[in-house]
Amino acid sequence: MYAEGLASSLGTHRPQAEVTVLGPTEDVEEEALRVRPHLIVAHRVPPGARVGAFWWRSRP
């Protein structure tokens, strides 16, 4: 629910931004290499996903 709320807020305030929410079984590192995002918000950010993007580790 947290991810969907954050994605909704980002979409409202930055309508030109493309926002993607990954499921718990999806690979953050693999998706980051494929999409090359500007920002990653995640509970665990793998080292490979940190290259080339700003990231913010959320805490439960």
PQR file with spaces between the fields and no chain letter, atoms N, CA, C, O and H, PARSE charges and radii, in Angstrom:
ATOM       1  N    MET     1       0.821   -1.192    0.000 -0.4000 1.5000
ATOM       2  CA   MET     1       0.000    0.000    0.000 -0.0000 2.0000
ATOM       3  C    MET     1       0.867    1.259    0.000  0.5500 1.7000
ATOM       4  O    MET     1       0.518    2.250   -0.642 -0.5500 1.4000
ATOM       5  N    TYR     2       1.980    1.229    0.707 -0.4000 1.5000
ATOM       6  CA   TYR     2       2.896    2.361    0.771 -0.0000 2.0000
ATOM       7  C    TYR     2       3.402    2.725   -0.618  0.5500 1.7000
ATOM       8  O    TYR     2       3.427    3.902   -0.980 -0.5500 1.4000
ATOM       9  H    TYR     2       2.264    0.424    1.228  0.4000 1.0000
ATOM      10  N    ALA     3       3.802    1.730   -1.394 -0.4000 1.5000
ATOM      11  CA   ALA     3       4.349    1.967   -2.732 -0.0000 2.0000
ATOM      12  C    ALA     3       3.305    2.600   -3.648  0.5500 1.7000
ATOM      13  O    ALA     3       3.619    3.529   -4.392 -0.5500 1.4000
ATOM      14  H    ALA     3       3.782    0.775   -1.100  0.4000 1.0000
ATOM      15  N    GLU     4       2.084    2.116   -3.602 -0.4000 1.5000
ATOM      16  CA   GLU     4       1.032    2.661   -4.451 -0.0000 2.0000
ATOM      17  C    GLU     4       0.705    4.100   -4.065  0.5500 1.7000
ATOM      18  O    GLU     4       0.459    4.934   -4.937 -0.5500 1.4000
ATOM      19  H    GLU     4       1.828    1.362   -2.998  0.4000 1.0000
ATOM      20  N    GLY     5       0.699    4.398   -2.772 -0.4000 1.5000
ATOM      21  CA   GLY     5       0.443    5.769   -2.305 -0.0000 2.0000
ATOM      22  C    GLY     5       1.531    6.728   -2.753  0.5500 1.7000
ATOM      23  O    GLY     5       1.241    7.839   -3.197 -0.5500 1.4000
ATOM      24  H    GLY     5       0.899    3.721   -2.064  0.4000 1.0000
ATOM      25  N    LEU     6       2.770    6.309   -2.641 -0.4000 1.5000
ATOM      26  CA   LEU     6       3.898    7.129   -3.068 -0.0000 2.0000
ATOM      27  C    LEU     6       3.865    7.328   -4.586  0.5500 1.7000
ATOM      28  O    LEU     6       4.075    8.442   -5.067 -0.5500 1.4000
ATOM      29  H    LEU     6       3.007    5.406   -2.281  0.4000 1.0000
ATOM      30  N    ALA     7       3.607    6.278   -5.330 -0.4000 1.5000
ATOM      31  CA   ALA     7       3.526    6.368   -6.792 -0.0000 2.0000
ATOM      32  C    ALA     7       2.392    7.302   -7.215  0.5500 1.7000
ATOM      33  O    ALA     7       2.555    8.090   -8.146 -0.5500 1.4000
ATOM      34  H    ALA     7       3.436    5.373   -4.940  0.4000 1.0000
ATOM      35  N    SER     8       1.265    7.221   -6.547 -0.4000 1.5000
ATOM      36  CA   SER     8       0.131    8.095   -6.855 -0.0000 2.0000
ATOM      37  C    SER     8       0.488    9.557   -6.597  0.5500 1.7000
ATOM      38  O    SER     8       0.184   10.428   -7.412 -0.5500 1.4000
ATOM      39  H    SER     8       1.133    6.581   -5.791  0.4000 1.0000
ATOM      40  N    SER     9       1.123    9.820   -5.481 -0.4000 1.5000
ATOM      41  CA   SER     9       1.520   11.182   -5.149 -0.0000 2.0000
ATOM      42  C    SER     9       2.529   11.733   -6.156  0.5500 1.7000
ATOM      43  O    SER     9       2.409   12.876   -6.597 -0.5500 1.4000
ATOM      44  H    SER     9       1.370    9.112   -4.818  0.4000 1.0000
ATOM      45  N    LEU    10       3.516   10.926   -6.516 -0.4000 1.5000
ATOM      46  CA   LEU    10       4.498   11.352   -7.518 -0.0000 2.0000
ATOM      47  C    LEU    10       3.818   11.637   -8.858  0.5500 1.7000
ATOM      48  O    LEU    10       4.134   12.628   -9.516 -0.5500 1.4000
ATOM      49  H    LEU    10       3.614    9.997   -6.158  0.4000 1.0000
ATOM      50  N    GLY    11       2.904   10.787   -9.255 -0.4000 1.5000
ATOM      51  CA   GLY    11       2.181   10.981  -10.509 -0.0000 2.0000
ATOM      52  C    GLY    11       1.333   12.236  -10.509  0.5500 1.7000
ATOM      53  O    GLY    11       1.193   12.896  -11.539 -0.5500 1.4000
ATOM      54  H    GLY    11       2.648    9.982   -8.721  0.4000 1.0000
ATOM      55  N    THR    12       0.766   12.569   -9.357 -0.4000 1.5000
ATOM      56  CA   THR    12      -0.053   13.776   -9.236 -0.0000 2.0000
ATOM      57  C    THR    12       0.807   15.025   -9.317  0.5500 1.7000
ATOM      58  O    THR    12       0.459   15.982  -10.010 -0.5500 1.4000
ATOM      59  H    THR    12       0.880   12.033   -8.521  0.4000 1.0000
ATOM      60  N    HIS    13       1.926   15.018   -8.612 -0.4000 1.5000
ATOM      61  CA   HIS    13       2.772   16.207   -8.536 -0.0000 2.0000
ATOM      62  C    HIS    13       3.772   16.328   -9.684  0.5500 1.7000
ATOM      63  O    HIS    13       4.266   17.420   -9.963 -0.5500 1.4000
ATOM      64  H    HIS    13       2.208   14.241   -8.049  0.4000 1.0000
ATOM      65  N    ARG    14       4.065   15.236  -10.338 -0.4000 1.5000
ATOM      66  CA   ARG    14       4.990   15.238  -11.476 -0.0000 2.0000
ATOM      67  C    ARG    14       4.385   14.395  -12.606  0.5500 1.7000
ATOM      68  O    ARG    14       4.859   13.292  -12.881 -0.5500 1.4000
ATOM      69  H    ARG    14       3.664   14.348  -10.112  0.4000 1.0000
ATOM      70  N    PRO    15       3.332   14.918  -13.263 -0.5600 1.5000
ATOM      71  CA   PRO    15       2.634   14.114  -14.283  0.2800 2.0000
ATOM      72  C    PRO    15       3.508   13.709  -15.467  0.5500 1.7000
ATOM      73  O    PRO    15       3.184   12.744  -16.158 -0.5500 1.4000
ATOM      74  N    GLN    16       4.606   14.419  -15.720 -0.4000 1.5000
ATOM      75  CA   GLN    16       5.488   14.057  -16.827 -0.0000 2.0000
ATOM      76  C    GLN    16       6.419   12.896  -16.471  0.5500 1.7000
ATOM      77  O    GLN    16       7.050   12.321  -17.359 -0.5500 1.4000
ATOM      78  H    GLN    16       4.870   15.204  -15.159  0.4000 1.0000
ATOM      79  N    ALA    17       6.514   12.547  -15.191 -0.4000 1.5000
ATOM      80  CA   ALA    17       7.400   11.469  -14.753 -0.0000 2.0000
ATOM      81  C    ALA    17       6.756   10.106  -14.994  0.5500 1.7000
ATOM      82  O    ALA    17       5.550    9.934  -14.822 -0.5500 1.4000
ATOM      83  H    ALA    17       6.002   13.015  -14.471  0.4000 1.0000
ATOM      84  N    GLU    18       7.574    9.154  -15.390 -0.4000 1.5000
ATOM      85  CA   GLU    18       7.111    7.773  -15.536 -0.0000 2.0000
ATOM      86  C    GLU    18       7.405    7.066  -14.217  0.5500 1.7000
ATOM      87  O    GLU    18       8.557    6.995  -13.789 -0.5500 1.4000
ATOM      88  H    GLU    18       8.555    9.294  -15.530  0.4000 1.0000
ATOM      89  N    VAL    19       6.378    6.552  -13.583 -0.4000 1.5000
ATOM      90  CA   VAL    19       6.514    5.905  -12.269 -0.0000 2.0000
ATOM      91  C    VAL    19       6.170    4.433  -12.416  0.5500 1.7000
ATOM      92  O    VAL    19       5.129    4.088  -12.974 -0.5500 1.4000
ATOM      93  H    VAL    19       5.442    6.610  -13.930  0.4000 1.0000
ATOM      94  N    THR    20       7.041    3.565  -11.918 -0.4000 1.5000
ATOM      95  CA   THR    20       6.826    2.126  -11.972 -0.0000 2.0000
ATOM      96  C    THR    20       6.901    1.551  -10.558  0.5500 1.7000
ATOM      97  O    THR    20       7.813    1.875   -9.798 -0.5500 1.4000
ATOM      98  H    THR    20       7.887    3.845  -11.465  0.4000 1.0000
ATOM      99  N    VAL    21       5.945    0.704  -10.216 -0.4000 1.5000
ATOM     100  CA   VAL    21       5.952    0.023   -8.920 -0.0000 2.0000
ATOM     101  C    VAL    21       6.250   -1.444   -9.186  0.5500 1.7000
ATOM     102  O    VAL    21       5.537   -2.107   -9.939 -0.5500 1.4000
ATOM     103  H    VAL    21       5.204    0.442  -10.834  0.4000 1.0000
ATOM     104  N    LEU    22       7.310   -1.945   -8.563 -0.4000 1.5000
ATOM     105  CA   LEU    22       7.667   -3.355   -8.721 -0.0000 2.0000
ATOM     106  C    LEU    22       7.019   -4.177   -7.619  0.5500 1.7000
ATOM     107  O    LEU    22       6.845   -3.707   -6.495 -0.5500 1.4000
ATOM     108  H    LEU    22       7.890   -1.406   -7.952  0.4000 1.0000
ATOM     109  N    GLY    23       6.672   -5.387   -7.949 -0.4000 1.5000
ATOM     110  CA   GLY    23       6.148   -6.307   -6.963 -0.0000 2.0000
ATOM     111  C    GLY    23       7.264   -6.874   -6.106  0.5500 1.7000
ATOM     112  O    GLY    23       8.437   -6.741   -6.455 -0.5500 1.4000
ATOM     113  H    GLY    23       6.814   -5.770   -8.863  0.4000 1.0000
ATOM     114  N    PRO    24       6.921   -7.502   -4.992 -0.5600 1.5000
ATOM     115  CA   PRO    24       7.936   -8.019   -4.073  0.2800 2.0000
ATOM     116  C    PRO    24       8.827   -9.112   -4.669  0.5500 1.7000
ATOM     117  O    PRO    24       9.929   -9.344   -4.172 -0.5500 1.4000
ATOM     118  N    THR    25       8.372   -9.772   -5.709 -0.4000 1.5000
ATOM     119  CA   THR    25       9.189  -10.839   -6.299 -0.0000 2.0000
ATOM     120  C    THR    25      10.005  -10.353   -7.497  0.5500 1.7000
ATOM     121  O    THR    25      10.800  -11.114   -8.048 -0.5500 1.4000
ATOM     122  H    THR    25       7.477   -9.583   -6.112  0.4000 1.0000
ATOM     123  N    GLU    26       9.820   -9.100   -7.904 -0.4000 1.5000
ATOM     124  CA   GLU    26      10.560   -8.573   -9.046 -0.0000 2.0000
ATOM     125  C    GLU    26      11.957   -8.127   -8.622  0.5500 1.7000
ATOM     126  O    GLU    26      12.161   -7.699   -7.486 -0.5500 1.4000
ATOM     127  H    GLU    26       9.174   -8.482   -7.456  0.4000 1.0000
ATOM     128  N    ASP    27      12.900   -8.227   -9.523 -0.4000 1.5000
ATOM     129  CA   ASP    27      14.306   -7.944   -9.260 -0.0000 2.0000
ATOM     130  C    ASP    27      14.605   -6.468   -9.500  0.5500 1.7000
ATOM     131  O    ASP    27      14.580   -6.011  -10.643 -0.5500 1.4000
ATOM     132  H    ASP    27      12.735   -8.575  -10.446  0.4000 1.0000
ATOM     133  N    VAL    28      14.886   -5.717   -8.436 -0.4000 1.5000
ATOM     134  CA   VAL    28      15.161   -4.284   -8.534 -0.0000 2.0000
ATOM     135  C    VAL    28      16.397   -4.026   -9.388  0.5500 1.7000
ATOM     136  O    VAL    28      16.388   -3.135  -10.238 -0.5500 1.4000
ATOM     137  H    VAL    28      14.906   -6.088   -7.508  0.4000 1.0000
ATOM     138  N    GLU    29      17.455   -4.794   -9.172 -0.4000 1.5000
ATOM     139  CA   GLU    29      18.694   -4.587   -9.910 -0.0000 2.0000
ATOM     140  C    GLU    29      18.495   -4.814  -11.407  0.5500 1.7000
ATOM     141  O    GLU    29      18.962   -4.020  -12.224 -0.5500 1.4000
ATOM     142  H    GLU    29      17.462   -5.517   -8.482  0.4000 1.0000
ATOM     143  N    GLU    30      17.813   -5.879  -11.759 -0.4000 1.5000
ATOM     144  CA   GLU    30      17.561   -6.191  -13.168 -0.0000 2.0000
ATOM     145  C    GLU    30      16.724   -5.090  -13.824  0.5500 1.7000
ATOM     146  O    GLU    30      17.025   -4.654  -14.935 -0.5500 1.4000
ATOM     147  H    GLU    30      17.434   -6.523  -11.095  0.4000 1.0000
ATOM     148  N    GLU    31      15.686   -4.650  -13.141 -0.4000 1.5000
ATOM     149  CA   GLU    31      14.816   -3.608  -13.682 -0.0000 2.0000
ATOM     150  C    GLU    31      15.553   -2.267  -13.803  0.5500 1.7000
ATOM     151  O    GLU    31      15.337   -1.527  -14.762 -0.5500 1.4000
ATOM     152  H    GLU    31      15.441   -5.004  -12.238  0.4000 1.0000
ATOM     153  N    ALA    32      16.412   -1.959  -12.847 -0.4000 1.5000
ATOM     154  CA   ALA    32      17.190   -0.717  -12.895 -0.0000 2.0000
ATOM     155  C    ALA    32      18.151   -0.727  -14.088  0.5500 1.7000
ATOM     156  O    ALA    32      18.343    0.300  -14.738 -0.5500 1.4000
ATOM     157  H    ALA    32      16.588   -2.560  -12.067  0.4000 1.0000
ATOM     158  N    LEU    33      18.743   -1.863  -14.370 -0.4000 1.5000
ATOM     159  CA   LEU    33      19.641   -1.954  -15.523 -0.0000 2.0000
ATOM     160  C    LEU    33      18.873   -1.835  -16.830  0.5500 1.7000
ATOM     161  O    LEU    33      19.388   -1.292  -17.807 -0.5500 1.4000
ATOM     162  H    LEU    33      18.588   -2.698  -13.842  0.4000 1.0000
ATOM     163  N    ARG    34      17.653   -2.337  -16.854 -0.4000 1.5000
ATOM     164  CA   ARG    34      16.830   -2.290  -18.069 -0.0000 2.0000
ATOM     165  C    ARG    34      16.274   -0.894  -18.318  0.5500 1.7000
ATOM     166  O    ARG    34      16.323   -0.400  -19.444 -0.5500 1.4000
ATOM     167  H    ARG    34      17.234   -2.778  -16.060  0.4000 1.0000
ATOM     168  N    VAL    35      15.749   -0.258  -17.280 -0.4000 1.5000
ATOM     169  CA   VAL    35      15.040    1.010  -17.425 -0.0000 2.0000
ATOM     170  C    VAL    35      15.951    2.227  -17.269  0.5500 1.7000
ATOM     171  O    VAL    35      15.679    3.274  -17.857 -0.5500 1.4000
ATOM     172  H    VAL    35      15.710   -0.660  -16.365  0.4000 1.0000
ATOM     173  N    ARG    36      17.027    2.109  -16.490 -0.4000 1.5000
ATOM     174  CA   ARG    36      17.937    3.231  -16.197 -0.0000 2.0000
ATOM     175  C    ARG    36      17.183    4.403  -15.565  0.5500 1.7000
ATOM     176  O    ARG    36      17.143    5.490  -16.141 -0.5500 1.4000
ATOM     177  H    ARG    36      17.248    1.258  -16.012  0.4000 1.0000
ATOM     178  N    PRO    37      16.586    4.197  -14.393 -0.5600 1.5000
ATOM     179  CA   PRO    37      15.790    5.254  -13.759  0.2800 2.0000
ATOM     180  C    PRO    37      16.656    6.375  -13.182  0.5500 1.7000
ATOM     181  O    PRO    37      17.854    6.207  -12.957 -0.5500 1.4000
ATOM     182  N    HIS    38      16.021    7.511  -12.953 -0.4000 1.5000
ATOM     183  CA   HIS    38      16.692    8.638  -12.307 -0.0000 2.0000
ATOM     184  C    HIS    38      16.625    8.509  -10.791  0.5500 1.7000
ATOM     185  O    HIS    38      17.495    9.019  -10.085 -0.5500 1.4000
ATOM     186  H    HIS    38      15.047    7.648  -13.137  0.4000 1.0000
ATOM     187  N    LEU    39      15.599    7.830  -10.287 -0.4000 1.5000
ATOM     188  CA   LEU    39      15.387    7.688   -8.847 -0.0000 2.0000
ATOM     189  C    LEU    39      14.845    6.306   -8.540  0.5500 1.7000
ATOM     190  O    LEU    39      13.961    5.807   -9.235 -0.5500 1.4000
ATOM     191  H    LEU    39      14.892    7.416  -10.860  0.4000 1.0000
ATOM     192  N    ILE    40      15.382    5.689   -7.490 -0.4000 1.5000
ATOM     193  CA   ILE    40      14.880    4.403   -7.000 -0.0000 2.0000
ATOM     194  C    ILE    40      14.529    4.574   -5.534  0.5500 1.7000
ATOM     195  O    ILE    40      15.345    5.062   -4.752 -0.5500 1.4000
ATOM     196  H    ILE    40      16.100    6.095   -6.925  0.4000 1.0000
ATOM     197  N    VAL    41      13.313    4.175   -5.152 -0.4000 1.5000
ATOM     198  CA   VAL    41      12.895    4.151   -3.752 -0.0000 2.0000
ATOM     199  C    VAL    41      12.610    2.695   -3.425  0.5500 1.7000
ATOM     200  O    VAL    41      11.733    2.077   -4.030 -0.5500 1.4000
ATOM     201  H    VAL    41      12.650    3.779   -5.787  0.4000 1.0000
ATOM     202  N    ALA    42      13.350    2.147   -2.471 -0.4000 1.5000
ATOM     203  CA   ALA    42      13.206    0.724   -2.157 -0.0000 2.0000
ATOM     204  C    ALA    42      13.626    0.445   -0.726  0.5500 1.7000
ATOM     205  O    ALA    42      14.380    1.207   -0.121 -0.5500 1.4000
ATOM     206  H    ALA    42      14.062    2.648   -1.981  0.4000 1.0000
ATOM     207  N    HIS    43      13.122   -0.663   -0.197 -0.4000 1.5000
ATOM     208  CA   HIS    43      13.529   -1.091    1.140 -0.0000 2.0000
ATOM     209  C    HIS    43      14.976   -1.574    1.115  0.5500 1.7000
ATOM     210  O    HIS    43      15.765   -1.249    2.002 -0.5500 1.4000
ATOM     211  H    HIS    43      12.509   -1.282   -0.689  0.4000 1.0000
ATOM     212  N    ARG    44      15.313   -2.355    0.089 -0.4000 1.5000
ATOM     213  CA   ARG    44      16.685   -2.826   -0.112 -0.0000 2.0000
ATOM     214  C    ARG    44      17.111   -2.447   -1.520  0.5500 1.7000
ATOM     215  O    ARG    44      16.467   -2.833   -2.495 -0.5500 1.4000
ATOM     216  H    ARG    44      14.671   -2.619   -0.632  0.4000 1.0000
ATOM     217  N    VAL    45      18.191   -1.692   -1.624 -0.4000 1.5000
ATOM     218  CA   VAL    45      18.701   -1.280   -2.931 -0.0000 2.0000
ATOM     219  C    VAL    45      19.995   -2.052   -3.198  0.5500 1.7000
ATOM     220  O    VAL    45      21.008   -1.791   -2.549 -0.5500 1.4000
ATOM     221  H    VAL    45      18.714   -1.378   -0.831  0.4000 1.0000
ATOM     222  N    PRO    46      19.977   -2.997   -4.145 -0.5600 1.5000
ATOM     223  CA   PRO    46      21.173   -3.770   -4.442  0.2800 2.0000
ATOM     224  C    PRO    46      22.275   -2.877   -5.003  0.5500 1.7000
ATOM     225  O    PRO    46      21.980   -1.881   -5.665 -0.5500 1.4000
ATOM     226  N    PRO    47      23.540   -3.213   -4.752 -0.5600 1.5000
ATOM     227  CA   PRO    47      24.663   -2.392   -5.222  0.2800 2.0000
ATOM     228  C    PRO    47      24.621   -2.098   -6.723  0.5500 1.7000
ATOM     229  O    PRO    47      24.933   -0.980   -7.133 -0.5500 1.4000
ATOM     230  N    GLY    48      24.251   -3.056   -7.531 -0.4000 1.5000
ATOM     231  CA   GLY    48      24.195   -2.841   -8.975 -0.0000 2.0000
ATOM     232  C    GLY    48      23.144   -1.841   -9.393  0.5500 1.7000
ATOM     233  O    GLY    48      23.283   -1.201  -10.435 -0.5500 1.4000
ATOM     234  H    GLY    48      23.998   -3.964   -7.197  0.4000 1.0000
ATOM     235  N    ALA    49      22.086   -1.691   -8.599 -0.4000 1.5000
ATOM     236  CA   ALA    49      21.021   -0.744   -8.916 -0.0000 2.0000
ATOM     237  C    ALA    49      21.392    0.679   -8.517  0.5500 1.7000
ATOM     238  O    ALA    49      20.757    1.634   -8.966 -0.5500 1.4000
ATOM     239  H    ALA    49      21.973   -2.211   -7.752  0.4000 1.0000
ATOM     240  N    ARG    50      22.403    0.828   -7.689 -0.4000 1.5000
ATOM     241  CA   ARG    50      22.805    2.157   -7.215 -0.0000 2.0000
ATOM     242  C    ARG    50      23.621    2.932   -8.242  0.5500 1.7000
ATOM     243  O    ARG    50      23.767    4.149   -8.126 -0.5500 1.4000
ATOM     244  H    ARG    50      22.919    0.053   -7.325  0.4000 1.0000
ATOM     245  N    VAL    51      24.145    2.249   -9.229 -0.4000 1.5000
ATOM     246  CA   VAL    51      25.000    2.886  -10.224 -0.0000 2.0000
ATOM     247  C    VAL    51      24.144    3.690  -11.197  0.5500 1.7000
ATOM     248  O    VAL    51      23.248    3.144  -11.841 -0.5500 1.4000
ATOM     249  H    VAL    51      24.026    1.261   -9.323  0.4000 1.0000
ATOM     250  N    GLY    52      24.420    4.984  -11.301 -0.4000 1.5000
ATOM     251  CA   GLY    52      23.740    5.815  -12.281 -0.0000 2.0000
ATOM     252  C    GLY    52      22.389    6.356  -11.860  0.5500 1.7000
ATOM     253  O    GLY    52      21.728    7.019  -12.660 -0.5500 1.4000
ATOM     254  H    GLY    52      25.147    5.428  -10.778  0.4000 1.0000
ATOM     255  N    ALA    53      21.954    6.101  -10.643 -0.4000 1.5000
ATOM     256  CA   ALA    53      20.652    6.607  -10.188 -0.0000 2.0000
ATOM     257  C    ALA    53      20.773    7.088   -8.752  0.5500 1.7000
ATOM     258  O    ALA    53      21.590    6.595   -7.974 -0.5500 1.4000
ATOM     259  H    ALA    53      22.491    5.563   -9.993  0.4000 1.0000
ATOM     260  N    PHE    54      19.939    8.062   -8.424 -0.4000 1.5000
ATOM     261  CA   PHE    54      19.801    8.425   -7.024 -0.0000 2.0000
ATOM     262  C    PHE    54      18.906    7.378   -6.397  0.5500 1.7000
ATOM     263  O    PHE    54      18.020    6.845   -7.065 -0.5500 1.4000
ATOM     264  H    PHE    54      19.275    8.463   -9.055  0.4000 1.0000
ATOM     265  N    TRP    55      19.116    7.078   -5.148 -0.4000 1.5000
ATOM     266  CA   TRP    55      18.270    6.082   -4.504 -0.0000 2.0000
ATOM     267  C    TRP    55      17.974    6.511   -3.084  0.5500 1.7000
ATOM     268  O    TRP    55      18.749    7.225   -2.448 -0.5500 1.4000
ATOM     269  H    TRP    55      19.835    7.511   -4.605  0.4000 1.0000
ATOM     270  N    TRP    56      16.855    6.063   -2.614 -0.4000 1.5000
ATOM     271  CA   TRP    56      16.416    6.346   -1.259 -0.0000 2.0000
ATOM     272  C    TRP    56      15.919    5.042   -0.666  0.5500 1.7000
ATOM     273  O    TRP    56      14.998    4.418   -1.193 -0.5500 1.4000
ATOM     274  H    TRP    56      16.225    5.483   -3.130  0.4000 1.0000
ATOM     275  N    ARG    57      16.528    4.639    0.423 -0.4000 1.5000
ATOM     276  CA   ARG    57      16.126    3.391    1.080 -0.0000 2.0000
ATOM     277  C    ARG    57      15.047    3.733    2.091  0.5500 1.7000
ATOM     278  O    ARG    57      15.285    4.491    3.031 -0.5500 1.4000
ATOM     279  H    ARG    57      17.276    5.146    0.852  0.4000 1.0000
ATOM     280  N    SER    58      13.868    3.177    1.899 -0.4000 1.5000
ATOM     281  CA   SER    58      12.764    3.412    2.833 -0.0000 2.0000
ATOM     282  C    SER    58      12.902    2.472    4.011  0.5500 1.7000
ATOM     283  O    SER    58      13.482    1.393    3.897 -0.5500 1.4000
ATOM     284  H    SER    58      13.675    2.561    1.135  0.4000 1.0000
ATOM     285  N    ARG    59      12.385    2.875    5.102 -0.4000 1.5000
ATOM     286  CA   ARG    59      12.406    2.029    6.314 -0.0000 2.0000
ATOM     287  C    ARG    59      10.975    1.713    6.709  0.5500 1.7000
ATOM     288  O    ARG    59      10.117    2.595    6.728 -0.5500 1.4000
ATOM     289  H    ARG    59      11.913    3.752    5.195  0.4000 1.0000
ATOM     290  N    PRO    60      10.723    0.450    7.024 -0.5600 1.5000
ATOM     291  CA   PRO    60       9.345    0.066    7.373  0.2800 2.0000
ATOM     292  C    PRO    60       8.894    0.672    8.679  0.5500 1.7000
ATOM     293  O    PRO    60       7.762    0.444    9.107 -0.5500 1.4000
